[in-house]
Structures are given as C-alpha cells and as structure tokens.
Amino acid sequence: MPFVPLQKTLSKILKEKKITEDLDLFRIFPMWSDIVGHKTAQHTRPARIKGHILYVEVDDPMWLTQLRYMKADILDKIEMNIKKDAFKDLRFFLKPTG
C-alpha cells in the first residue's frame, strides 16, 4: 500500500463530510477558558459554530445578561487568540434544563 500524506487524507475526509467551515475557528473549543477567563468559563461553553457565528451555552440567566455586555470584549479576545474576523457574532443561550 502506497504512502498517502495526512494532509491529502484529511482534505478528502473533510470534503466527503461536507465540512467547509474555516478550521481555525474550531480552536475556540480548547481555548475557551484562556480567552474568556476561568470564572466566565465556569458558567459558559462554546456549543457550536454555524456560518461564522459562535453559539455559547450559559448556565444562568444572570450570566446570560452579563455576557451580552461582554460580547465586544470577548470578540476582541477571540481575534487576538484565534484570528481577525474569526466570528461575525456571538449568540448566547441558556443551557436546557431537565
């Protein structure tokens, strides 16, 4: 069996699975706590990315309100740590209960 470069294999798999998002954006998941800080990360987690919009799950209504005021700062920190214009918007939602 001939050697196939990993890059070629990954490209093929991503194309087959129709994953066309900018892969740099997915770095947000392991970096979340470093970007928003430990205290904020205790109450939030990035849940999904859709069309350059990051959806963030929040565990408390008071944090949900506070995060709306923090949105611009978080986007700036993401740009510094991930890349410029990584996300067009952040959308916060309450964690489903039950």
Backbone as CSV, one residue per row, in Angstrom:
resi,resn,N_x,N_y,N_z,CA_x,CA_y,CA_z,C_x,C_y,C_z
1,MET,0.839,-1.166,0.000,0.000,0.000,0.000,0.893,1.241,0.000
2,PRO,0.641,2.183,-0.907,1.491,3.371,-1.005,1.206,4.359,0.132
3,PHE,2.206,5.147,0.465,2.090,6.188,1.476,1.220,7.327,0.934
4,VAL,0.251,7.753,1.733,-0.607,8.890,1.360,-0.408,9.965,2.426
5,PRO,-0.056,11.182,2.032,0.151,12.244,3.016,-1.106,12.509,3.848
6,LEU,-0.900,12.770,5.111,-2.009,13.023,6.029,-2.868,14.201,5.561
7,GLN,-2.237,15.238,5.067,-2.953,16.425,4.572,-3.966,16.034,3.489
8,LYS,-3.538,15.185,2.580,-4.415,14.752,1.491,-5.582,13.923,2.033
9,THR,-5.294,13.051,2.975,-6.323,12.209,3.569,-7.346,13.060,4.322
10,LEU,-6.867,14.012,5.135,-7.772,14.888,5.873,-8.629,15.736,4.938
11,SER,-8.023,16.260,3.907,-8.779,17.060,2.936,-9.896,16.246,2.307
12,LYS,-9.592,15.017,1.968,-10.588,14.138,1.353,-11.741,13.866,2.326
13,ILE,-11.416,13.571,3.580,-12.445,13.274,4.579,-13.314,14.503,4.835
14,LEU,-12.689,15.664,4.973,-13.453,16.883,5.218,-14.395,17.195,4.063
15,LYS,-13.920,16.972,2.858,-14.757,17.207,1.681,-15.921,16.213,1.651
16,GLU,-15.642,14.943,1.947,-16.693,13.920,1.955,-17.759,14.217,3.009
17,LYS,-17.330,14.711,4.172,-18.260,15.001,5.268,-18.873,16.397,5.140
18,LYS,-18.507,17.098,4.071,-19.025,18.439,3.783,-18.724,19.424,4.903
19,ILE,-17.521,19.307,5.458,-17.057,20.250,6.466,-16.282,21.328,5.731
20,THR,-16.939,22.456,5.548,-16.329,23.523,4.760,-16.009,24.744,5.605
21,GLU,-16.326,24.699,6.901,-16.026,25.826,7.783,-14.524,26.055,7.837
22,ASP,-14.156,27.256,8.204,-12.762,27.605,8.444,-12.305,26.823,9.672
23,LEU,-11.393,25.903,9.501,-10.988,25.020,10.591,-10.316,25.747,11.744
24,ASP,-9.728,26.912,11.497,-9.136,27.689,12.589,-10.178,28.064,13.640
25,LEU,-11.422,28.217,13.217,-12.479,28.608,14.142,-12.678,27.574,15.244
26,PHE,-12.433,26.324,14.935,-12.672,25.256,15.900,-11.654,25.245,17.035
27,ARG,-10.616,26.064,16.915,-9.647,26.200,18.007,-10.285,26.848,19.224
28,ILE,-11.450,27.476,19.042,-12.142,28.138,20.146,-12.492,27.148,21.257
29,PHE,-12.800,25.913,20.901,-13.248,24.941,21.904,-12.182,24.658,22.965
30,PRO,-10.971,24.277,22.601,-9.969,24.034,23.652,-9.415,25.320,24.279
31,MET,-9.584,26.459,23.620,-9.007,27.714,24.104,-10.003,28.577,24.878
32,TRP,-11.235,28.155,24.982,-12.299,28.987,25.547,-11.928,29.577,26.913
33,SER,-11.492,28.758,27.832,-11.166,29.220,29.175,-10.046,30.265,29.151
34,ASP,-9.048,30.066,28.315,-7.956,31.037,28.201,-8.443,32.364,27.638
35,ILE,-9.412,32.313,26.762,-9.914,33.526,26.108,-10.841,34.316,27.030
36,VAL,-11.794,33.657,27.652,-12.790,34.383,28.455,-12.434,34.461,29.927
37,GLY,-11.477,33.683,30.370,-11.115,33.654,31.782,-11.815,32.514,32.504
38,HIS,-11.183,32.060,33.569,-11.659,30.881,34.299,-13.075,31.072,34.866
39,LYS,-13.324,32.235,35.475,-14.637,32.470,36.105,-15.764,32.431,35.078
40,THR,-15.577,33.105,33.948,-16.599,33.105,32.898,-16.756,31.709,32.297
41,ALA,-15.651,31.023,32.122,-15.692,29.677,31.536,-16.426,28.684,32.434
42,GLN,-16.471,28.947,33.733,-17.207,28.062,34.641,-18.712,28.098,34.369
43,HIS,-19.178,29.166,33.748,-20.615,29.341,33.513,-20.996,29.277,32.039
44,THR,-20.009,29.088,31.182,-20.270,29.098,29.739,-19.471,28.007,29.045
45,ARG,-19.910,27.699,27.828,-19.110,26.821,26.969,-19.533,27.055,25.528
46,PRO,-18.565,27.076,24.618,-18.943,27.184,23.213,-19.657,25.896,22.812
47,ALA,-20.800,26.023,22.196,-21.606,24.843,21.873,-21.489,24.432,20.411
48,ARG,-21.514,25.418,19.505,-21.440,25.089,18.077,-21.074,26.334,17.276
49,ILE,-20.649,26.066,16.057,-20.320,27.132,15.113,-21.182,26.916,13.880
50,LYS,-21.829,27.975,13.454,-22.625,27.884,12.230,-22.497,29.202,11.483
51,GLY,-21.901,29.145,10.310,-21.770,30.331,9.473,-21.045,31.486,10.140
52,HIS,-19.918,31.227,10.747,-19.106,32.240,11.431,-19.830,32.895,12.605
53,ILE,-20.802,32.189,13.155,-21.465,32.616,14.381,-21.175,31.550,15.433
54,LEU,-20.682,32.002,16.591,-20.392,31.096,17.692,-21.567,31.122,18.655
55,TYR,-22.131,29.958,18.916,-23.228,29.811,19.866,-22.635,29.347,21.190
56,VAL,-22.946,30.103,22.248,-22.362,29.855,23.561,-23.460,29.512,24.552
57,GLU,-23.321,28.366,25.180,-24.277,27.905,26.188,-23.926,28.540,27.533
58,VAL,-24.948,29.044,28.222,-24.766,29.729,29.500,-25.634,29.034,30.550
59,ASP,-25.105,28.883,31.766,-25.827,28.107,32.773,-26.741,28.922,33.694
60,ASP,-26.771,30.247,33.549,-27.536,31.061,34.489,-28.059,32.320,33.784
61,PRO,-29.318,32.704,34.030,-29.872,33.890,33.378,-29.095,35.181,33.681
62,MET,-28.553,35.297,34.888,-27.780,36.500,35.220,-26.499,36.562,34.393
63,TRP,-25.854,35.418,34.194,-24.666,35.377,33.349,-25.032,35.685,31.907
64,LEU,-26.178,35.218,31.477,-26.634,35.493,30.107,-26.714,37.001,29.874
65,THR,-27.294,37.722,30.824,-27.392,39.178,30.717,-26.009,39.815,30.717
66,GLN,-25.151,39.393,31.632,-23.804,39.958,31.742,-22.996,39.738,30.461
67,LEU,-23.121,38.557,29.876,-22.349,38.225,28.666,-22.735,39.102,27.480
68,ARG,-23.947,39.537,27.436,-24.357,40.435,26.344,-23.567,41.741,26.397
69,TYR,-23.247,42.191,27.610,-22.428,43.397,27.768,-20.952,43.120,27.477
70,MET,-20.542,41.877,27.626,-19.145,41.487,27.437,-18.840,41.055,25.998
71,LYS,-19.849,40.986,25.157,-19.706,40.418,23.813,-18.561,41.049,23.011
72,ALA,-18.504,42.357,22.950,-17.462,43.029,22.153,-16.067,42.683,22.664
73,ASP,-15.903,42.660,23.987,-14.599,42.303,24.571,-14.218,40.868,24.241
74,ILE,-15.183,39.965,24.315,-14.903,38.557,24.006,-14.518,38.414,22.535
75,LEU,-15.241,39.080,21.654,-14.895,39.027,20.227,-13.480,39.566,19.980
76,ASP,-13.105,40.638,20.677,-11.743,41.176,20.539,-10.700,40.154,20.993
77,LYS,-10.963,39.489,22.104,-10.023,38.488,22.617,-9.924,37.301,21.669
78,ILE,-11.041,36.922,21.064,-11.022,35.831,20.090,-10.151,36.224,18.905
79,GLU,-10.299,37.455,18.429,-9.482,37.926,17.301,-7.998,37.898,17.640
80,MET,-7.659,38.232,18.879,-6.252,38.228,19.288,-5.702,36.811,19.399
81,ASN,-6.549,35.852,19.794,-6.081,34.495,20.050,-6.307,33.514,18.900
82,ILE,-7.325,33.728,18.104,-7.648,32.810,17.002,-7.228,33.447,15.677
83,LYS,-7.965,34.450,15.256,-7.609,35.230,14.067,-8.605,36.357,13.885
84,LYS,-8.218,37.358,13.113,-9.064,38.521,12.875,-10.344,38.103,12.150
85,ASP,-11.454,38.693,12.579,-12.768,38.417,11.992,-13.120,36.933,12.008
86,ALA,-12.705,36.241,13.056,-12.998,34.813,13.166,-14.513,34.572,13.198
87,PHE,-15.200,35.358,14.017,-16.649,35.212,14.141,-17.335,36.544,13.877
88,LYS,-18.452,36.490,13.163,-19.254,37.688,12.913,-20.046,38.070,14.157
89,ASP,-20.430,37.052,14.942,-21.297,37.313,16.086,-21.159,36.189,17.103
90,LEU,-21.521,36.506,18.335,-21.667,35.507,19.395,-23.136,35.500,19.777
91,ARG,-23.694,34.331,19.910,-25.094,34.209,20.333,-25.113,33.371,21.600
92,PHE,-25.648,33.948,22.653,-25.698,33.279,23.943,-27.092,32.695,24.153
93,PHE,-27.132,31.504,24.754,-28.422,30.890,25.051,-28.324,30.117,26.363
94,LEU,-29.437,29.996,27.055,-29.455,29.276,28.320,-29.361,27.772,28.095
95,LYS,-28.600,27.152,28.948,-28.450,25.699,28.913,-29.816,25.068,29.193
96,PRO,-30.221,24.132,28.359,-31.509,23.461,28.596,-31.498,22.717,29.927
97,THR,-32.594,22.772,30.636,-32.697,22.061,31.914,-33.507,20.794,31.725
98,GLY,-33.233,19.849,32.607,-34.034,18.626,32.578,-33.426,17.489,31.947
